[in-house]
Amino acid sequence: MAELPGIVVVGASGRMGRMLTQVVLASDKARLVGAVEREGHDWIGQDLGRAMGGADLGVTVTDDALEAFARAQAVLDFTVPAASVGFAALAAQARLVHVIGTTGFTDQDLARLNAASRHAVIVRSGNMSLGVNVLARITRMVAEALDEDFDIEVIEAHHNQKIDAPSGTALMLGQAAAEGRGVELAQVSDRGRDGITGARKRGDIGFAAVRGGDIVGEHDVLFAGQGERLVLRHVASDRSLFAKGALKAALWGQDKKPGEYDMFDVLGL
């Protein structure tokens, strides 16, 4: 029997890192072979299970990502843009499937990810859940069907520790709406209103962000016309759904050619 694909979790001590670890450990289709944290972190040199407050797992947390990647077939990465870009170069060197749930990339970051994808599989998405990706597809269809008499607003809510806004998922939904309208999101995006802003510009796609408490993730796409409104909504109540989607992407990518992919590819949408 072929050995199960080995998975490395980077940013292992974080909220998503812990969840990714638990999902991989619970899977009968993959095995956890590595855990990476930043240099100087308290967990470095400890067994991952013990660092998480449980029993030993036989996986030692390291700050040497390349050494960890050498034992793996995929890496799960929900860190920060600068770290993800660095991991992408190492994952390309090791020819791993690099699953990226990180958001907030600049155009320069994306160019570096694109360069890495020439040598390895990168699956990147603003949201790894099945429901959100179906929502994005429906958003595109509705935006295509309704003209600019309907204003589009993307409203998102997350916990108070989230560091970027709008969320990657909100931008993904905005992009889907823009594609449905046949326009460039950068040309119609309205991402901040304060003071005397004047009337809304026809055809703009607006974004609003809420941050508070322990909200896992809520996203509404509002189509507001004269006398009627259509609201498409997704509510995430369990962070494990993102981790499960990421693992699904890592397994899906095992036999794919180098390149950039997203969850639409993984889910066949």
Summary of the structure (lengths in Angstrom):
residues: 269
radius of gyration: 19.6
end to end distance: 31.3
largest distance: 66.7
contacts: 905
relative contact order: 0.16
helix: 37%
strand: 23%
